[in-house]
Amino acid sequence: AVLDWNSAAERVLAWPREDVLQRAVETLGLCEAGCQFAMRLMGTGPMSAADVVETRLHARDGRLVDVEVQGLDMQLGGEPAVLVMLRDVTAQRVAERAQQESAARVRAFFDHAGIAIQLLALDGTILEANSACRDMFGHHAETLLGTRVLDLACPDAVPLVQEAITELVTAARDVVTFEACFRHAEGTTVWGQVTIATVALGGERRLMAMLQNATDRKRMEQQLVQQAFEDELTGLANRALFRDRLAHALDRRLRHRTDVAVLLLDLDGFKRVNDSLGHAAGDALLRAIARRIALTVRAGETVARLGGDEFAIVIESVQQDEDPMALADRLLREIATPVEIAGREVVVNVSIGIAIAQPGEDGDAVLRNADTAMYSAKSAGKQCARLFDPAMHARALVWLEIEQDLRRALGQDEFELHFQPLLRLGSGALRGFEALLRWRHPRRGLMAPSEFLGVAEETGLVVPIGRWVLHEACRHAAAWGADVEPAPTISVNVAPRQLEDDGFINDVRDALRASGLEPRRLVLEITESQIMRTPELAKERLHALRALGVRIAIDDFGTGYSSLSHLQFFPVDELKIDRSFVARVDDGDRGASFVRTMVSLAQSLGVEVVAEGIEHDAQERFLTTLGCDTGQGYLFSRPMTGDDAEVYARERSGLTPVHPITAIRDARVEEVPSPEPHGLDTRLSA
């Protein structure tokens, strides 16, 4: 029975003293079976205060109480008694269990975490490493023990990791987070998002490093950067990065007092490679040209592909005006070297515009000036470089104005055709006319093609303009044929972009159908250089035209890339000897021998010969002696209007042989202001 019960027992076990006095302890329900407290009370041996038993008791209010129990045998009033001392250790045990559970959780997290975790000594030596380290670094955790985390870092990342460890060891910071690259066991590079913190374990300071693999994210970021700032095809900077680099170069120019130059490069002849060999070959050519440009410039200079076949270079430290021009000369030579593409040697040239930044100019202004200079290089014959000067702006404005006016001119019926006769040498009979384009500009007056066809060709407007010329020429010729016998032919010049246009064959078919002109009376004049720049495409198109029944003439022969031997590969009916050769027959035997050879070989191939630019009696007599079939030039007639050409054709109808032809000069004409030499640089083709 309980003899006494102090207040501490009341507080711990929730039993008031008056409720337990003289009650047997077992009736209080403090213990379960095997309770150490009960066993101690019922022990047969003597109990000493030094003996401590830990057990768990049930308090009256239902709580479980962890206690340390000590018992001491004693005599009380001559009767044996036991002094029981209970110490409540519940809070301590709860804390201990929480600590144990926390340690278990930490260990479980350390061992099974999805990120690499390392326990480091203060010098960076790895003391522990979890299994995720193998996934990230390719090393078993055990093999990492004793090595330093710096040994895993890439050389560029070592200072960053060392700085983080130093800050933690010196207590400058408690936690450091940074991004660094590390070396994988297989030799690859992995990126990690690293967090290192100071921890206390077993009374010692340690470093805990957590490394999350960021390689995929880093790769994605790099891809996004490449997409934003790198040209996908060539690997060069793209337009956005180029503009950024140019802006920074201009800012640095103000501080370092150096000049900045921009070179703008546009390939000449790239389109024909794309059209003849395909886009894959065109892409391969662009990559090859990009490599050549990158290898030609100095290290550190920005090379960019702005789009299409246009490249740009920023030179940040121009010491003399000739420095950019010297680079341009090297680029002209390098790019002109043949490139093997799709099993063929391909040659493209380049036009280069150079602009040196002036005070107050921003990137847009410098790039615009380089663009203006580049178009000046193209106008000068391509395959050259031009340095920008302010006068180019005025010409560029005229170019822009002509382009805008051209877009309006077709709809406003501002174009008209003039016609120059082609006469049979020896007889003077009319064979036909050549259609020559004129533009009656509302402000500039009557303009020859040499003043606007360069713009039309560059902008692609030459295709709809050429379509109009074709229809109009066929309409006139069909009307003349009703009254003239034999019906005259009509020769129409075809611009390069027309022949390359996929709709050109249909344009010819439509013009013949709409006018009712017999196909054999239509002569399409194709320049020699035009045929040779895309020979496969030209051959295909010329055969398709011949299938329609029209005649094919090679214009300006002798000025291009080919020789007479090329004629056998193309369906050609006429050969037009360029006026420059006709003009040289007056220079003596050497000049005349060129024409004599052309006429002789053309006749052997069964090709009709037409001489252009006949201006003097001696030229006409010489060509007639050679057996040249047909001639045209100012000696016979200047170009005339459509109405005058119709009158001229009627007058020549049934003409009996007359000699010399020089008497035939009575056609009414309308002069074009400031005609080109020989008056024949005014065709549709540029």
C-alpha positions as CSV (number, residue, x, y, z in Angstrom):
1,A,0.0,0.0,0.0
2,V,1.1,3.5,-0.6
3,L,2.2,5.1,2.6
4,D,3.0,8.6,1.2
5,W,2.9,10.5,-2.2
6,N,4.5,13.8,-2.7
7,S,3.4,16.7,-4.9
8,A,5.9,15.8,-7.6
9,A,4.3,12.4,-7.9
10,E,0.9,14.1,-8.1
11,R,2.2,16.3,-11.0
12,V,4.0,13.5,-12.9
13,L,1.3,10.8,-12.5
14,A,-1.8,12.9,-12.2
15,W,-2.9,11.1,-9.0
16,P,-3.8,13.2,-6.0
17,R,-2.2,12.2,-2.7
18,E,-5.5,11.5,-1.0
19,D,-6.6,9.2,-3.7
20,V,-3.6,6.9,-3.5
21,L,-2.9,6.6,0.2
22,Q,-3.3,3.1,1.6
23,R,-4.1,1.8,-1.9
24,A,-2.1,-1.0,-3.4
25,V,0.2,0.3,-6.2
26,E,-1.0,-2.2,-8.7
27,T,-4.6,-0.8,-8.4
28,L,-3.4,2.5,-9.9
29,G,-2.8,1.0,-13.3
30,L,0.6,2.6,-13.6
31,C,2.3,-0.4,-15.1
32,E,1.7,-2.9,-17.8
33,A,2.8,-6.5,-17.7
34,G,6.6,-6.6,-17.4
35,C,6.8,-3.0,-16.2
36,Q,10.2,-2.4,-14.7
37,F,8.6,-0.3,-12.0
38,A,6.5,-3.2,-10.8
39,M,9.3,-5.6,-11.1
40,R,11.4,-3.3,-8.9
41,L,8.7,-3.1,-6.2
42,M,8.3,-6.8,-6.1
43,G,12.0,-7.7,-6.3
44,T,13.2,-10.2,-3.7
45,G,16.7,-8.8,-3.4
46,P,17.6,-5.6,-1.6
47,M,17.4,-2.3,-3.7
48,S,20.1,0.3,-3.7
49,A,19.7,4.0,-4.7
50,A,22.4,3.4,-7.2
51,D,20.2,1.1,-9.2
52,V,18.3,3.0,-11.8
53,V,15.6,1.5,-14.1
54,E,14.0,3.3,-17.0
55,T,10.4,2.5,-17.8
56,R,7.2,4.0,-19.1
57,L,4.2,4.6,-16.8
58,H,0.6,5.4,-17.5
59,A,-0.6,8.6,-15.8
60,R,-4.1,8.8,-14.6
61,D,-5.0,11.3,-17.4
62,G,-3.8,8.8,-20.1
63,R,-0.4,10.2,-20.7
64,L,2.6,7.9,-21.2
65,V,5.4,9.1,-19.0
66,D,9.0,8.1,-19.4
67,V,10.6,7.8,-16.0
68,E,13.8,6.7,-14.3
69,V,13.0,4.6,-11.3
70,Q,15.2,4.2,-8.2
71,G,14.2,2.2,-5.1
72,L,15.7,2.1,-1.7
73,D,14.9,-0.5,1.0
74,M,14.4,1.0,4.4
75,Q,12.6,0.5,7.8
76,L,9.7,2.7,8.7
77,G,8.3,2.4,12.2
78,G,10.0,-0.9,12.5
79,E,8.3,-2.2,9.4
80,P,10.1,-2.8,6.1
81,A,9.3,-0.2,3.4
82,V,10.6,0.9,0.0
83,L,11.4,4.5,-0.9
84,V,10.6,4.8,-4.6
85,M,12.0,7.8,-6.5
86,L,10.7,8.7,-10.0
87,R,12.3,11.2,-12.3
88,D,10.3,12.4,-15.4
89,V,12.5,12.1,-18.4
90,T,9.7,12.3,-21.0
91,A,10.9,15.6,-22.6
92,Q,14.5,14.4,-22.8
93,R,13.5,11.1,-24.4
94,V,11.2,12.9,-26.9
95,A,14.1,15.2,-27.8
96,E,16.4,12.2,-28.2
97,R,14.0,10.3,-30.3
98,A,13.4,13.5,-32.5
99,Q,17.1,13.8,-32.9
100,Q,17.5,10.2,-33.8
101,E,14.7,10.4,-36.3
102,S,16.1,13.6,-37.7
103,A,19.5,12.0,-38.1
104,A,17.9,9.0,-39.8
105,R,16.0,11.3,-42.1
106,V,19.2,13.2,-42.9
107,R,21.0,10.0,-43.6
108,A,18.2,8.7,-45.7
109,F,18.2,12.0,-47.6
110,F,22.0,11.9,-48.0
111,D,22.0,8.3,-49.2
112,H,19.0,8.3,-51.5
113,A,18.7,12.0,-52.7
114,G,18.4,12.5,-56.4
115,I,21.2,15.1,-56.4
116,A,24.9,14.6,-55.6
117,I,25.8,15.4,-52.0
118,Q,29.3,15.5,-50.5
119,L,30.5,16.0,-47.0
120,L,33.7,18.0,-47.1
121,A,36.5,18.9,-44.8
122,L,37.3,22.5,-44.5
123,D,40.1,22.1,-47.1
124,G,37.6,20.7,-49.7
125,T,38.5,17.0,-49.1
126,I,35.6,14.7,-49.7
127,L,34.7,12.8,-46.5
128,E,31.5,11.2,-47.7
129,A,29.6,11.1,-51.0
130,N,26.2,9.7,-51.8
131,S,25.3,7.3,-54.6
132,A,24.0,10.2,-56.9
133,C,27.6,11.3,-57.3
134,R,28.2,8.4,-59.6
135,D,25.3,9.5,-61.9
136,M,26.7,13.0,-62.0
137,F,30.5,12.4,-62.1
138,G,30.8,8.8,-63.3
139,H,32.7,7.8,-60.1
140,H,31.6,5.4,-57.4
141,A,31.1,7.2,-54.2
142,E,33.9,5.2,-52.5
143,T,36.5,6.2,-55.0
144,L,35.8,9.9,-54.4
145,L,36.6,9.7,-50.7
146,G,39.9,11.4,-49.9
147,T,40.0,13.4,-53.1
148,R,39.3,17.1,-53.3
149,V,36.2,18.6,-54.9
150,L,38.6,21.0,-56.8
151,D,39.9,17.9,-58.6
152,L,36.5,17.4,-60.1
153,A,36.1,21.0,-61.4
154,C,37.0,22.1,-64.9
155,P,40.1,24.3,-65.0
156,D,38.1,27.4,-65.6
157,A,35.8,26.6,-62.6
158,V,38.6,25.9,-60.0
159,P,39.0,29.6,-58.9
160,L,35.2,29.8,-58.5
161,V,35.0,26.7,-56.3
162,Q,38.1,27.7,-54.3
163,E,36.6,31.2,-53.6
164,A,33.4,29.6,-52.3
165,I,35.2,27.3,-49.9
166,T,37.4,30.2,-48.7
167,E,34.3,32.4,-47.9
168,L,32.7,29.6,-45.9
169,V,35.8,28.7,-44.0
170,T,36.5,32.3,-43.0
171,A,32.8,32.7,-42.0
172,A,32.4,35.5,-44.6
173,R,29.2,33.6,-45.6
174,D,27.2,30.7,-44.3
175,V,25.9,29.5,-47.7
176,V,27.3,29.9,-51.2
177,T,25.4,29.1,-54.4
178,F,27.0,29.2,-57.8
179,E,27.1,27.4,-61.2
180,A,30.2,25.6,-62.4
181,C,31.3,22.9,-64.8
182,F,32.9,19.7,-63.8
183,R,34.7,16.8,-65.5
184,H,32.9,13.5,-65.9
185,A,34.9,10.2,-65.7
186,E,34.2,9.6,-69.4
187,G,35.9,13.0,-70.3
188,T,32.7,14.9,-71.0
189,T,31.7,18.1,-69.2
190,V,28.8,18.3,-66.8
191,W,27.3,21.5,-65.4
192,G,26.2,21.7,-61.7
193,Q,24.1,24.1,-59.7
194,V,26.2,24.1,-56.5
195,T,25.2,25.0,-53.0
196,I,27.8,24.7,-50.2
197,A,26.9,25.3,-46.5
198,T,28.7,25.1,-43.2
199,V,27.4,22.4,-40.9
200,A,28.4,21.1,-37.4
201,L,28.8,17.3,-37.0
202,G,30.1,15.7,-33.9
203,G,31.2,19.0,-32.6
204,E,33.3,19.7,-35.8
205,R,32.8,22.1,-38.6
206,R,32.2,20.6,-42.0
207,L,31.1,21.7,-45.4
208,M,28.0,20.1,-47.1
209,A,28.0,20.4,-50.9
210,M,24.9,19.8,-52.9
211,L,25.3,19.6,-56.6
212,Q,22.3,19.5,-58.9
213,N,23.0,18.4,-62.5
214,A,22.3,21.4,-64.8
215,T,23.8,20.0,-68.0
216,D,20.5,19.6,-69.8
217,R,19.4,23.1,-68.8
218,K,22.7,24.6,-69.8
219,R,22.6,22.9,-73.1
220,M,19.1,24.2,-73.7
221,E,20.2,27.7,-72.7
222,Q,23.1,27.4,-75.1
223,Q,20.7,26.3,-77.9
224,L,18.4,29.2,-77.1
225,V,21.4,31.6,-77.3
226,Q,22.5,30.0,-80.6
227,Q,19.0,30.4,-82.0
228,A,18.8,34.0,-80.8
229,F,22.4,35.1,-81.8
230,E,23.9,32.5,-84.1
231,D,23.1,31.8,-87.8
232,E,21.9,28.2,-87.9
233,L,23.4,27.4,-91.3
234,T,26.9,28.8,-91.0
235,G,27.5,29.1,-87.3
236,L,28.4,32.8,-87.7
237,A,26.8,35.6,-85.8
238,N,23.3,36.4,-87.0
239,R,21.9,39.9,-87.6
240,A,20.8,40.4,-84.0
241,L,24.3,39.6,-82.6
242,F,25.9,41.6,-85.4
243,R,24.0,44.7,-84.5
244,D,24.8,44.2,-80.8
245,R,28.5,43.8,-81.5
246,L,28.5,46.9,-83.8
247,A,26.8,49.0,-81.1
248,H,29.4,48.0,-78.6
249,A,32.2,48.7,-81.0
250,L,30.9,52.2,-81.6
251,D,30.7,52.7,-77.8
252,R,34.3,51.6,-77.4
253,R,35.3,53.8,-80.3
254,L,34.5,56.9,-78.2
255,R,36.7,55.7,-75.3
256,H,39.7,54.4,-77.3
257,R,39.5,57.0,-80.2
258,T,39.7,54.4,-82.9
259,D,37.7,54.1,-86.1
260,V,35.1,51.3,-86.7
261,A,34.4,50.0,-90.2
262,V,31.7,47.7,-91.6
263,L,32.1,45.6,-94.7
264,L,28.9,44.3,-96.3
265,L,29.3,41.4,-98.7
266,D,26.7,40.2,-101.2
267,L,27.5,37.2,-103.4
268,D,27.2,37.5,-107.2
269,G,25.8,34.5,-108.9
270,F,24.5,32.6,-105.9
271,K,21.0,32.3,-107.2
272,R,22.1,30.4,-110.3
273,V,23.8,27.8,-108.0
274,N,20.6,27.4,-106.0
275,D,18.5,27.2,-109.2
276,S,20.8,24.8,-111.1
277,L,22.2,22.6,-108.4
278,G,19.5,22.8,-105.7
279,H,19.1,24.3,-102.3
280,A,21.4,21.7,-100.6
281,A,24.2,22.7,-102.9
282,G,23.4,26.4,-102.2
283,D,23.6,25.8,-98.4
284,A,26.9,24.0,-98.8
285,L,28.3,26.9,-100.8
286,L,27.2,29.4,-98.1
287,R,28.9,27.3,-95.5
288,A,32.1,27.2,-97.5
289,I,32.1,31.0,-98.2
290,A,31.4,31.6,-94.5
291,R,34.5,29.6,-93.5
292,R,36.6,31.5,-96.0
293,I,35.5,34.8,-94.7
294,A,36.1,33.8,-91.1
295,L,39.6,32.6,-91.9
296,T,40.4,35.8,-93.8
297,V,39.6,38.3,-91.1
298,R,41.7,39.0,-88.0
299,A,41.0,37.1,-84.8
300,G,38.3,38.9,-82.7
301,E,36.6,40.6,-85.7
302,T,32.9,39.9,-85.8
303,V,31.7,38.0,-89.0
304,A,27.9,37.6,-89.5
305,R,25.5,36.2,-92.0
306,L,22.7,38.8,-92.2
307,G,20.5,36.5,-94.3
308,G,20.4,34.9,-97.7
309,D,23.8,35.4,-99.4
310,E,24.6,38.6,-97.5
311,F,27.5,38.7,-95.0
312,A,28.9,41.5,-92.8
313,I,32.1,42.2,-90.9
314,V,32.9,44.7,-88.1
315,I,36.4,46.0,-87.9
316,E,36.9,47.7,-84.5
317,S,40.4,49.1,-84.8
318,V,40.8,50.8,-88.2
319,Q,44.2,52.7,-88.2
320,Q,44.1,53.8,-91.8
321,D,41.5,54.1,-94.5
322,E,43.2,51.5,-96.6
323,D,42.9,48.8,-93.9
324,P,39.3,47.8,-94.8
325,M,40.1,48.0,-98.5
326,A,43.1,45.7,-98.1
327,L,40.8,43.2,-96.3
328,A,38.2,43.6,-99.1
329,D,40.9,42.8,-101.7
330,R,41.8,39.6,-99.8
331,L,38.2,38.6,-99.6
332,L,37.6,39.2,-103.3
333,R,40.5,36.8,-104.1
334,E,39.5,34.2,-101.6
335,I,35.8,34.0,-102.4
336,A,36.5,33.9,-106.2
337,T,38.5,30.7,-105.8
338,P,36.5,27.7,-107.1
339,V,34.5,25.7,-104.6
340,E,33.7,22.0,-105.1
341,I,30.0,21.5,-104.5
342,A,28.0,18.4,-105.4
343,G,31.0,17.1,-107.4
344,R,31.3,20.3,-109.4
345,E,33.6,23.3,-109.3
346,V,31.5,26.3,-108.6
347,V,32.7,29.9,-108.8
348,V,30.9,32.9,-107.2
349,N,32.1,36.4,-106.9
350,V,31.2,39.0,-104.3
351,S,30.4,42.7,-104.2
352,I,31.6,44.5,-101.1
353,G,30.5,47.8,-99.6
354,I,32.7,49.5,-97.0
355,A,31.6,52.2,-94.5
356,I,33.8,53.9,-91.8
357,A,31.7,55.1,-88.9
358,Q,31.6,58.9,-88.7
359,P,31.1,60.9,-85.4
360,G,27.5,60.8,-84.3
361,E,26.5,57.8,-86.5
362,D,24.8,54.9,-84.9
363,G,24.9,51.3,-86.1
364,D,21.9,51.7,-88.4
365,A,23.5,54.6,-90.2
366,V,26.9,52.8,-90.7
367,L,25.1,49.6,-92.0
368,R,23.0,51.7,-94.3
369,N,26.1,53.4,-95.7
370,A,27.8,50.1,-96.2
371,D,24.7,48.8,-98.0
372,T,24.8,51.9,-100.3
373,A,28.4,51.3,-101.1
374,M,27.7,47.6,-101.8
375,Y,25.1,48.5,-104.4
376,S,27.5,51.0,-105.9
377,A,29.9,48.0,-106.3
378,K,27.2,46.0,-108.0
379,S,26.4,48.9,-110.3
380,A,30.2,49.2,-111.2
381,G,30.1,45.6,-112.6
382,K,30.3,43.5,-109.4
383,Q,33.3,41.6,-108.2
384,C,34.7,44.8,-106.6
385,A,34.7,46.8,-103.4
386,R,33.6,50.4,-102.9
387,L,34.2,52.7,-100.0
388,F,31.1,54.8,-99.1
389,D,31.1,58.5,-99.9
390,P,28.2,60.9,-99.3
391,A,27.6,61.3,-103.0
392,M,26.4,57.7,-103.1
393,H,23.4,58.7,-101.1
394,A,22.1,60.9,-103.8
395,R,22.4,58.0,-106.3
396,A,20.7,55.7,-103.9
397,L,17.8,58.0,-103.5
398,V,17.5,58.2,-107.3
399,W,17.6,54.3,-107.4
400,L,14.8,54.2,-104.7
401,E,12.8,56.8,-106.6
402,I,13.1,54.8,-109.9
403,E,12.1,51.6,-108.1
404,Q,9.0,53.2,-106.6
405,D,8.1,54.8,-110.0
406,L,8.6,51.5,-111.8
407,R,6.1,49.8,-109.6
408,R,3.6,52.4,-110.7
409,A,4.6,52.7,-114.3
410,L,3.0,49.4,-115.6
411,G,-0.4,50.3,-114.2
412,Q,-0.1,53.9,-115.6
413,D,0.8,52.7,-119.2
414,E,4.0,54.7,-119.1
415,F,6.0,52.1,-121.1
416,E,6.1,52.0,-124.9
417,L,8.0,50.1,-127.5
418,H,10.2,51.5,-130.3
419,F,11.3,49.3,-133.2
420,Q,14.6,49.1,-135.2
421,P,14.5,47.3,-138.6
422,L,16.7,44.3,-139.4
423,L,17.5,44.3,-143.2
424,R,18.8,41.6,-145.5
425,L,22.4,42.6,-146.4
426,G,22.8,42.8,-150.1
427,S,19.1,43.1,-151.0
428,G,17.9,45.6,-148.5
429,A,14.7,43.6,-147.9
430,L,13.1,43.9,-144.6
431,R,13.5,40.8,-142.4
432,G,11.9,42.2,-139.3
433,F,12.2,44.5,-136.3
434,E,13.8,44.4,-132.9
435,A,11.5,45.7,-130.1
436,L,13.2,48.2,-127.8
437,L,11.7,49.3,-124.5
438,R,11.2,53.0,-123.6
439,W,9.8,54.6,-120.4
440,R,7.9,57.8,-120.8
441,H,8.5,59.1,-117.3
442,P,6.1,61.9,-116.2
443,R,9.0,64.0,-114.9
444,R,12.2,62.6,-116.5
445,G,10.9,62.4,-120.0
446,L,11.7,59.5,-122.4
447,M,14.1,57.1,-120.7
448,A,16.2,54.4,-122.3
449,P,16.4,51.0,-120.6
450,S,20.0,51.6,-119.5
451,E,18.6,54.2,-117.0
452,F,16.2,51.8,-115.2
453,L,16.6,48.2,-116.2
454,G,19.4,47.7,-113.5
455,V,16.8,48.6,-110.9
456,A,14.2,46.4,-112.5
457,E,16.5,43.4,-112.7
458,E,17.7,43.8,-109.1
459,T,14.1,44.1,-107.7
460,G,12.6,41.5,-109.9
461,L,10.3,44.0,-111.6
462,V,11.9,43.0,-114.9
463,V,9.7,39.9,-115.0
464,P,6.3,41.7,-115.2
465,I,7.9,44.4,-117.4
466,G,9.3,41.8,-119.7
467,R,5.9,40.1,-119.9
468,W,4.3,43.4,-121.0
469,V,7.0,43.8,-123.7
470,L,6.4,40.3,-125.0
471,H,2.7,40.8,-125.3
472,E,3.0,44.3,-126.8
473,A,5.6,43.3,-129.4
474,C,3.6,40.2,-130.5
475,R,0.5,42.4,-130.8
476,H,2.3,44.9,-133.1
477,A,3.9,42.2,-135.2
478,A,0.6,40.4,-135.7
479,A,-1.0,43.6,-137.0
480,W,1.9,44.2,-139.5
481,G,1.7,40.7,-140.9
482,A,-1.8,41.3,-142.3
483,D,-0.5,43.9,-144.8
484,V,3.2,43.0,-145.4
485,E,4.6,40.1,-147.4
486,P,6.7,38.5,-146.3
487,A,5.5,39.1,-142.8
488,P,8.4,40.6,-140.7
489,T,9.7,38.9,-137.6
490,I,9.8,40.6,-134.2
491,S,12.8,40.2,-132.0
492,V,12.3,40.5,-128.2
493,N,15.1,40.6,-125.7
494,V,14.8,38.3,-122.7
495,A,16.2,39.5,-119.3
496,P,18.1,36.9,-117.2
497,R,15.5,36.8,-114.5
498,Q,12.8,36.3,-117.1
499,L,14.4,33.1,-118.5
500,E,14.9,31.8,-115.0
501,D,11.4,32.5,-114.0
502,D,9.3,29.3,-113.8
503,G,6.4,31.1,-115.6
504,F,8.3,32.3,-118.6
505,I,7.3,29.5,-121.0
506,N,3.6,30.2,-120.2
507,D,4.2,33.9,-120.7
508,V,5.5,33.2,-124.3
509,R,2.6,30.8,-125.0
510,D,0.0,33.4,-123.7
511,A,1.5,36.2,-125.8
512,L,1.3,34.1,-129.0
513,R,-2.2,33.0,-128.3
514,A,-3.5,36.5,-127.3
515,S,-1.9,38.2,-130.4
516,G,-2.5,35.4,-133.0
517,L,1.2,35.8,-134.1
518,E,2.7,32.8,-135.9
519,P,5.4,31.4,-133.5
520,R,8.0,31.3,-136.3
521,R,7.8,35.1,-136.5
522,L,8.9,35.6,-132.8
523,V,12.6,35.7,-132.2
524,L,13.7,35.6,-128.5
525,E,17.1,37.1,-127.9
526,I,19.1,35.6,-125.1
527,T,22.5,37.0,-124.1
528,E,25.5,34.7,-124.3
529,S,26.5,35.3,-120.7
530,Q,23.0,34.6,-119.6
531,I,23.0,31.2,-121.2
532,M,26.4,30.3,-119.7
533,R,25.6,31.3,-116.1
534,T,22.9,28.6,-115.9
535,P,23.6,26.3,-118.8
536,E,21.5,23.4,-117.7
537,L,18.5,25.5,-117.0
538,A,19.0,27.6,-120.1
539,K,19.2,24.4,-122.3
540,E,15.9,23.1,-120.8
541,R,14.1,26.4,-121.3
542,L,15.4,26.9,-124.8
543,H,14.2,23.5,-125.9
544,A,10.8,24.2,-124.4
545,L,10.7,27.5,-126.4
546,R,11.7,25.8,-129.6
547,A,8.9,23.3,-129.0
548,L,6.5,26.3,-129.2
549,G,7.8,27.1,-132.7
550,V,9.7,30.3,-131.8
551,R,13.2,31.2,-133.0
552,I,16.2,31.6,-130.6
553,A,19.0,34.1,-131.1
554,I,22.1,34.5,-129.0
555,D,22.6,38.2,-128.5
556,D,25.9,40.1,-127.9
557,F,27.9,37.1,-129.0
558,G,31.6,37.2,-128.2
559,T,31.3,39.3,-125.1
560,G,30.5,36.4,-122.6
561,Y,32.1,33.2,-121.4
562,S,31.4,30.8,-124.2
563,S,32.8,30.1,-127.7
564,L,31.2,29.1,-130.9
565,S,31.6,25.5,-130.0
566,H,28.9,25.9,-127.4
567,L,26.3,26.6,-130.1
568,Q,26.0,22.9,-130.9
569,F,24.7,22.2,-127.4
570,F,21.8,24.8,-127.6
571,P,18.9,25.0,-130.0
572,V,20.0,28.3,-131.6
573,D,18.7,29.8,-134.9
574,E,20.5,33.1,-135.0
575,L,23.8,34.6,-133.9
576,K,24.0,38.3,-133.3
577,I,27.5,39.6,-133.5
578,D,28.0,42.3,-130.9
579,R,28.4,45.8,-132.1
580,S,31.9,46.1,-130.4
581,F,33.2,43.5,-133.0
582,V,31.5,45.2,-135.9
583,A,33.1,48.6,-134.9
584,R,36.5,46.9,-135.0
585,V,36.4,45.9,-138.6
586,D,37.7,49.3,-139.4
587,D,40.8,48.7,-137.3
588,G,42.4,46.5,-140.0
589,D,43.0,42.8,-140.5
590,R,43.1,41.9,-136.8
591,G,39.7,43.4,-136.1
592,A,38.2,42.0,-139.2
593,S,39.5,38.5,-138.6
594,F,37.3,38.1,-135.5
595,V,34.2,38.8,-137.4
596,R,35.3,36.7,-140.4
597,T,35.8,33.7,-138.1
598,M,32.5,34.2,-136.4
599,V,30.6,34.4,-139.6
600,S,32.4,31.4,-141.2
601,L,31.9,29.1,-138.2
602,A,28.3,30.1,-137.7
603,Q,27.5,29.4,-141.3
604,S,29.1,26.0,-141.0
605,L,26.7,25.3,-138.1
606,G,23.7,26.4,-140.2
607,V,23.1,29.4,-137.9
608,E,21.9,32.7,-139.4
609,V,24.2,35.6,-138.6
610,V,22.9,39.1,-137.7
611,A,25.4,42.0,-137.3
612,E,24.6,44.7,-134.8
613,G,25.6,48.4,-134.8
614,I,26.3,48.9,-138.5
615,E,27.0,52.6,-138.8
616,H,29.3,53.0,-141.8
617,D,29.2,52.0,-145.5
618,A,32.5,50.2,-145.2
619,Q,31.2,48.0,-142.4
620,E,28.1,47.1,-144.4
621,R,30.2,46.3,-147.5
622,F,32.6,44.1,-145.5
623,L,29.8,42.2,-143.8
624,T,28.0,41.7,-147.1
625,T,31.2,40.3,-148.7
626,L,31.6,37.8,-145.8
627,G,28.1,36.6,-146.5
628,C,26.5,37.9,-143.3
629,D,22.8,37.4,-143.6
630,T,21.2,40.4,-141.8
631,G,22.2,43.7,-140.3
632,Q,20.9,46.5,-138.2
633,G,22.2,49.8,-137.1
634,Y,22.1,53.6,-137.4
635,L,23.3,53.3,-141.0
636,F,19.9,51.9,-141.9
637,S,17.5,53.4,-139.4
638,R,17.2,54.6,-135.9
639,P,14.5,53.0,-133.6
640,M,11.0,54.3,-134.5
641,T,7.5,54.3,-133.0
642,G,5.1,51.5,-133.6
643,D,3.0,53.5,-136.1
644,D,6.2,54.5,-138.0
645,A,7.3,50.9,-138.1
646,E,4.0,49.8,-139.6
647,V,4.4,52.5,-142.4
648,Y,8.0,51.4,-142.9
649,A,7.1,47.8,-143.2
650,R,4.4,48.6,-145.9
651,E,6.9,50.7,-147.8
652,R,9.5,47.9,-147.7
653,S,6.9,45.2,-148.8
654,G,7.9,43.6,-152.1
655,L,11.1,45.7,-152.2
656,T,13.3,44.8,-155.2
657,P,17.1,44.5,-154.7
658,V,18.7,47.8,-154.2
659,H,22.4,48.5,-153.8
660,P,23.8,50.0,-151.8
661,I,21.5,49.7,-148.8
662,T,22.8,53.0,-147.5
663,A,20.1,54.7,-149.5
664,I,17.4,53.3,-147.2
665,R,17.4,56.0,-144.5
666,D,14.0,57.6,-144.8
667,A,12.2,56.2,-141.7
668,R,10.7,58.6,-139.3
669,V,12.2,58.3,-135.8
670,E,11.9,59.6,-132.3
671,E,15.2,60.2,-130.6
672,V,16.0,59.0,-127.1
673,P,17.8,61.8,-125.2
674,S,21.6,61.1,-124.9
675,P,21.7,57.8,-126.8
676,E,24.3,55.3,-125.9
677,P,27.2,54.7,-128.3
678,H,25.9,52.9,-131.4
679,G,22.4,53.4,-130.1
680,L,21.9,49.7,-129.1
681,D,22.5,49.7,-125.3
682,T,18.8,50.2,-125.0
683,R,17.4,46.7,-125.0
684,L,15.3,45.0,-122.5
685,S,18.2,43.0,-121.2
686,A,20.6,44.9,-119.0
